[in-house]
Amino acid sequence: MNSKEKEILLKKRYSAEKRFRFFGISSIILALSFLCILLVNIFTNGLSAFSRTEILLKVNFNEKK
């Protein structure tokens, strides 16, 4: 192997490493974005559980039959 062949192999290795790093970072960003979407979806769907409904009824217990 001469130095020219070594240079070519080294460039291929560096470009493959850059692609691998790019795909790794992209997959992490994609996973985090899906996680954020899921958490927002859970929060917005569960937000109604924190509301409270009050009903005021007047009941008369003194009526005779």
C-alpha positions in Angstrom: 0.0 0.0 0.0 1.4 3.4 -0.9 0.6 6.7 0.7 -1.9 7.6 -2.0 -4.0 4.5 -1.3 -3.8 5.2 2.5 -5.0 8.7 1.9 -8.0 7.5 0.0 -8.9 4.9 2.6 -8.5 7.5 5.4 -10.8 10.0 3.6 -13.4 7.2 3.2 -13.1 6.3 6.8 -13.5 10.0 7.9 -16.5 10.5 5.6 -18.1 7.3 7.0 -17.5 8.5 10.5 -19.1 11.8 9.7 -22.1 10.1 8.3 -22.4 7.8 11.3 -22.2 10.8 13.7 -24.8 12.7 11.7 -27.2 9.8 11.7 -26.7 9.2 15.4 -27.3 12.8 16.3 -30.3 13.0 13.9 -31.9 9.9 15.5 -31.4 11.3 19.0 -33.0 14.6 17.9 -35.9 12.7 16.3 -36.4 10.6 19.4 -36.5 13.7 21.7 -38.9 15.5 19.4 -41.3 12.4 19.5 -40.9 12.4 23.3 -41.9 16.1 23.5 -44.9 15.5 21.2 -46.0 12.6 23.4 -45.6 14.6 26.6 -47.5 17.6 25.2 -50.3 15.2 24.0 -50.5 13.5 27.4 -50.6 16.9 29.1 -53.2 18.4 26.9 -55.5 15.4 27.1 -55.1 15.1 30.9 -55.6 18.9 31.5 -59.3 18.4 31.9 -58.7 16.2 34.9 -57.7 19.3 36.9 -60.9 21.1 36.4 -63.7 21.0 39.0 -67.4 21.2 38.6 -69.7 22.5 41.3 -73.4 22.1 41.4 -75.5 24.0 43.9 -78.9 22.3 44.7 -81.5 23.5 47.2 -82.9 20.6 49.0 -85.8 21.0 51.4 -86.0 18.3 54.1 -88.9 19.9 56.0 -91.7 18.9 53.6 -94.3 16.6 55.1 -96.1 14.0 53.1 
